[in-house]
Amino acid sequence: MSSVILREVPVDSPVHRLWAGTKMIAAFAISVLLMFMPSWPVLGIGIAFLVAVWISARLPLGTLPRFPWWFWLGIAIGALINLPVGGAAVLRYANVMVFGFILLGASFLIAWTTPMGEIAPALAKLGAPLRRIGWTRKGVRHRVPVDEWAVVVALTLRGLPLLLEELRILRAARKLRPKDSLLHRSAENPLVDILTASMAVSSRRAGELGEAITTRGGTGELTARPSDPGRGDVIALSIVGAVCALCIGIDLLF
């Protein structure tokens, strides 16, 4: 897929200025609503809401993902498999696919409008009430590791674009590798070569990232950055609440 994956698009917009936790709350609310009310009118409102957010974020068209041909071929094959069952099955399949695209679009909008460095502090703040939950085991008091979870999510989001870029480089380097003989061609396995090289690169990257985190003071520094919601976040959450209420009302009518 040729696209900007999990990287912020540096554009000044009201959506970019929102707190990262506000965007995650909005995406969670929309996903839960669509999970329990996946009707076509509600899906249409969800698509319209994402388009409105896209326009407000002032994102260029170049950020839209361009999926490879085999992705659309797989979707078409799935529709053909459901075709003999009846029109209701095809509509249900289309409903599920639209639902998936809405969730994917909401996730992409968060990634395109939010610096990755703000994800961990926002997750730690949202999960702050969970710190009160604890249990005692073998005389030792344990608590829910909210900060550790936030660090894992943040590092995963930061590492995925690097991994995708490394895979593109490895694939291009493999294509440029000279072929010595027919025996060499028959013995090589493209999948094994790419997996082995990617594991080696991932291990090297993980070591470098661990050293950088240790030098900067440990994983606690990733969740200790101050980030608080403002007046714009209250307005944004009010709009999301109004959209959810509209979806519930329309779903009850239809």
N, C-alpha and C positions, 0 to 999 in steps of 0.2 A: 504494500500500500504506500503510495506516494503522498505524504501529508506531513503536517507539523503535529507530531504526537507528543502529548504531555509536556508541551513547552509554551510558555506565555508569549502571546503576541504583543509586542510593546506598543500599544495604542492607548491614548488617554480617553477614557470613557467613564460614564457613571458605574457601569458594571465592574470595570477594573478597580474602581475605588472602594468597592464593597469589601467587607470583612470576609475572609475565606470561610468562616463558619456559617455565615448567612447563606452562601451559595450551596454549601453542603446540606444545610437544613432544607432549603428549597428543593434541591434535587431529591432528597429523601422523602419529602412530603408528596412530591409529584409521583415518584415511583410507587409509594404505598397506595396512593389514590388510584393509579392506573392498574395496580395489581388486583384491587377489589372491584373496580368499575371499568373494565376494558371495553366499553361500548364504543361504537364508531363516533358518536358525537363528542364523547369525552376525549377520545384520541385526536379528533380534529381540533379541539380546544388546546390540547397539549402541544400539537404541532404549531398552532398559531402563537402560543405563548413562547415557544422556543425561537420562532422567527422574530418575534418582537424583541426578545433578549439579544438575538444576533444583531439586529439593527441598532439597538441601544449600545451594544459593545463596539460598534464601528469596525468590525472585523472585515478584512479584505476577502474577496472570493477565493483567493489562492490558498486560504487555510482549510477550505472544504476538502475532506478526504476523497481521494480517487482510488476506489477499490479495484483490484485486479479483475480480469475477465472471469477467472475461475470462481470468484466469490459470487458473482451474479449468476453464473452457470449452476452453482450449487443451489441457489434460491429457486431458479427455474426448475431444476430437477425435483426439488421438494414439492413445488406446486403440481408438477405432473404426477408425482406419486399420489397426491391427495385427490387428483381429478377423478379417478374412477369411483371414489367413495361417494362423491356427490358435491353439489355446489356449496352446501353448508360446510363441508370439511375444507374446501378451498378458501371460503371466506374466513373460517377460523384460523387457517394457516396464515392468511394475509393479515389478520388481526394481530397474531402473535409477532409477525415480522415487523409490523409498524410499531408495536409496543417496544420491541427490542431496539429499533432505530431511535425511538424517542429517548430511551434510557442512554443509549450510546451518545446521542447528540447532547444531552444534558451533561454527561461526563466530559465530553470534549469542550463544552462551553466553560466548565469550571477550569479545565486545564489551560485553555487559551487565554483566560482572563485573570489567572491567579498565579503569582510567583510560587514556585515549589517550596521555597523557604518558609512560606506562611501556612503550609498545610499542617505541619506537626504542631506548632503552637495552638492553632485553631482546634485540632483534634484533642489536644490535652485540655484545653479550656472546656470544650463540650463534654468531655468525659470526666470533668472534675467531680460531679456528684457520685461517681462510681468509686471514688477513693474512700468513701465512708463505709463501703462494704468490706468486711474483713472476716477472717476466720483464724482460729488457733489450731496449730498442728504441732504436736510434740513439744508443747510449751512455748512455741514461737508464734508471734502474731504476724499474719500475712494479710496483705491488702491487694486489691485488684491493680495489676501493673499498667495503669493508664498511660503513663509516660513512655513505657517500653513499647506498648502497642502503637502509640503515635510515632515513635521513632522508626519502627519497622515499616509502617505504611509510608512515611516520608522517604525513607531510603529506597523502598521499592519503586516509588514513583520517580525518584531521581535516577535510579539505575536503569529503568526500562528503556528510556531514549538512548542511553549510552550503549546498551546491549543491542538494540536494533541497528544503531549506526555501525557497531563493530561487526554485526552479521553482514551488513551490506558491503563493508570493506573486505571481509573474508571471502565473501562470494565473488566479488570482483577480482580479488587477488588469485583465487583459484582458477578463474576463467583465463587469466593471463599466464598461468603456469605452463611451461612447455611440456609437450607430450613426447617422451623419449622413444617409446616403441609400442607396438601393438600389445606386447605382454603387459606393459605398464598400464595401458588403457583397460585391459580386461581385469586387472587385479584391483583397480581403484574402486572405491565406494564413495560417491559424493556425500551421502548422508553421514556416514561415519567420519569423513574428513571434516565436515562443517561442525558436527557436534564436538569432536575432539578439540578442534581449534577454539570453538566458542567457550568450552569449559576451561581451557587454559587461559584465555583472555579474561573470562569472568573471575577466575581465581586471582589473577594479577590485579585486576581492577578492585576487587574486594580488599586485597591487602593494602593497596594505595589509599582506598577510602577509609579503612580502619586506622591507618597511621595518621591521616589528616584529621579524623575525628578526635583521636587521642591528643594530637598536638593542640587542638582548639579547646580542649577541656573536657572531653567526654560527650556522651550522648545527651546529657542533661542540658547542654547548650542549645540543642535543637528544639527543645520545648520551652525554653525559658525566655524566648523573645516576647516582648509585650505586644499584644494584638487585641484590641477591644472593638466591639461594634459601636457604630455612631448613629446619628439621626437618619442617614441614608439607609442604613440597614433596617431600621424600624419601618421605614416607608416600603422598602423592598419586601420585607416579610408580610406587611399588610397587603401588598399587591398579590403575593403568592397565596395568602389566605383567602382573598377575594376570588381568585381564579379557582381555587379548590372548592369554595362554596358554590361557585357557578357550575362547576362540573357535577357536584353532588345534586344540585337542583335539576339540571338538565337530565341526568341519569334517572332521577326519580320520575320525571315527566315521561320519558321514553321507555 
